[in-house]
Amino acid sequence: KLIFQFGPICFFAYFSSKILTPHDTALGFILLTLSGLGMANGSNLIDGLDTLALKVTSVTLFIFFMIGSLLHESSIMGLAISFLPLPFAFYFFNRAPAKIHMGEIGSCLLGLIFMLMATFVFMKAGPKIGGINAFALTLIPMCVYELETFLSMSRRSYNRKSMFTGDKLHIHYILRDKYNYSPSDASTALATIVFISSIFSLACFTISNAFVGFIIQTVLQSSIFIVLANRDWIQDGHMKLAL
């Protein structure tokens, strides 16, 4: 599966880097490939509970809308609004008790949508705030997906397991199984964490710059996940993380 993901993502990253970063194509290619792999897998990992994918997706699209508003780019705002019916329509099939989940195809479609939105944000923001800040700005709405992929693969690798082996230690499963949240409540809790941390990072963007905002958001989300999951990750065979 990773090989089949890697091919299209590299294809996308190569041509996008030629257009978006013509003066530093190699760096652009590497960054786009890594973020693309993170999105493709992260959006798939966040699809394990009823209404989880659609709630987090709705928050992500809203943050893209807010970015368009801050940049005064109506095209980005319009695209975010045009994609919103997708998760809302899926609600009727995915609400508890869910009849279907998105699966690989649906989650990869979400990843593609977010990468396209990020591409448009970079194109519009780059001339205004610079390449580094523009790239950081594109990652703010997608932080939870990238972070979920990184934490999952790191946790499994640390425990000498295959990075691609599934487990029940994702934050939404811990909220459900250890904190006794219903699937819908666990989904709402994760979406709320994403929403609050994203709004805070956008505030940092307006005060300072997008790179600072993205770093603060990553630290904030990681800290919350570690606080919630640390007591389960310290069991035998699992790593212990401290703030």
N, C-alpha and C positions, 0 to 999 in steps of 0.2 A: 504493500500500500504506500509506503514511504517513497519508493522508487517512482510509482505512478504520480504521486503528488509532486515529487521533486522536478520531474520533467516540465509540466505546464508552468510551475512557479518560476523555474529558471527561464523559460521562454518569455513569460510576462516580465520578469525582472530585467532581462537583457534589453528588450526594446524600450521598456519604461525608463531604464537608466540612461539610455542613449538620448531620450527626449528630455527627461527631468533633470539629469545631472550631466550635461554634455562635457563639462570641464573636469569631472571626476567620475567617469563611468564605472571604474572598477569598484570604488567605494559604494557608489549607488547600487550596483549589482549585488554586492554582498549584503548590504543593509536590507534591500528589498527581498532578497531570497530568504534571509533569516526571519524577517517580519512576516513574510508570506507563509513560511512553514509554521510559525507560531500561530498565525491566524487560522490556518487550515485545521490544525490539530486542536487548538484551544476552543474554537467554536464547536467542535465535535464533542469535546470533553464536557462542555456546559450544555448538556442535553440529556441529563439522567433523571430528571424529576418533572412531574407535571407542571406545566407553565413556566419552567425555568428558562428555557431558551427564548421564549417570546418576551418575557419580562426584561431579561438582560438585553436582548436585542432592541427592544423599544427604548430603553435607557440609552444605549449606544447611539441610536439614530437621533435621539433628542440632543445628545451632546454634540453630534455633528451639526445639528441645526443651530445650536448655540454658538459653535465656532463660526459658522457662516454669518450669523448675526454680528459677532464681534469683528469679523473681517469685512462686514458690509458687503457680502457677496450673496446676492439673492439666488444665484444658480445653485450654490451649495445648500442653501435653505430649501429650495424647491426639490432638489434630489432627495434630501432627507425625508421630506414630507411624502414624496412619491413612493418611497419604499416602506413607509409605515403600515400601509394596509396588509403587507405580508404577515407580520407577526399577529396583527389583530384578527385576520381571517383564520389563522392557524389556531387561535384561542378556542374556537368552537370544537376542535378535534383534540386539543391537548389539555383542556381544563380537567381537573380531577373529578372522577377517575379517567385518566387519559385513554383515548381510543388508539391513538398512534403517537409516535415520537418522530422527530425529524430524521434521525439516522444520519448516515454518511452523506447522502446526496443533499439533504436539506441544510446540514451544517456547513458543507463546502460551499453551497450557494450563499449562505450568510457571509462566510469568509471572503468570497469574491466581491460581494456587495460592499463590505467594509474596506477592502483593498481599493476598489474603484473610488469610493468616497474619499479615502485617504489620498489617492492620487490627485483628485481634483483640489483638495485642500492644499496639498503641496504646491500645485501649479499656481494657485491664487495667492498663497501666503508667502511663497519663496521670495518674490520681488519686494514684498513689503517688510518682512522681518528677517530675511536671510535663510540660507539653506538648513543650517543646524536647527534653528528654532522652528522652522517650518516642518522638518521631519519629526521633531519632538512633539509638535502640536498634533500631527497626524496620529501619534501613538497614544495620546491621552484617552480618546474614546475606546481604544482597543487594548488598553493596559491589562484588563482582567483576563483576556484571552491569552495574551502573551505570557502573563504571569502564571496562569494555570498550567500552560505547557511547560514552562521552565521549572516550576515547583514539582510537578508530577514526575518529570524526567529526572530531576536532581534527586528527589526522594528515593526513587527506585534504584538509580545508579549507586547512591550512597549505601543502600542496603544490599548491594550486590545482586540485584534482580535486573531482568531485562527492562530497559527504559520503556518498552512498548507493552509491558504486562499490565493488565487492568487491575485496579484495586478499589476498595471502598473508602479510601482516605481522602477523597476530594472534599473540599470544604462544604459543599451542599449535602453530601452524604453524612458528614459529621453533624451538621445542624439537624438533619433528620433523625439519625440513629442515636446520637449521644445526647443531644439537647431536646429530643422528643418534639421537634417541630413537625408539623404536617408538611407534605411535599409542597403545597401551595405557600405555606408560611416560610419554609426554607428558601423557596424561590424568591419570595418578596424580600426576605432579609438580605440575600446576596445582591439583588437588584438595588436595594437601598444603599448598601455599602458602596456599590459601583457609582451610584448617582451622587452621593455625598462627597466621595473622594474626587470624582470628576469635576464637580462644581467647585470644590476647593482648589483644585489644580488650575482651573480656568481663571479663578480669582487671582491666583499667583501669576498666571500669564499676563493678566491685565496690569498687575502691579509691577512685576519684574520682567520675566520672559518665559517662553514656553518650555525651555529646557529645565529651568528650575521647577516649573509646575509639574512636569512629567516625573522628575526625580522625587519630588515630595509625594506625588500620587503613588508611585511605586513603593516607596517606603511605608506610606500610610496603609495601603492595601495589604502589603506583606505583613506588617505588624499586626493588623487585625486578624489575618488568617492564622498567624503563628499563635496569637493569644487564644483563639478559638480551638485550634487543632493540636496544640502542643501536647496536651495530656494524652492524646491518642497516638501521636507520632513518637512518643518516648517509650512505647511498649517494646518488648523484645523484638528485635529485628527492624526497628524503626529508629530514625535519627531523632536527636533532641536539638531543637532550635531555641535559642534565647534571643531576646530583643537586643 
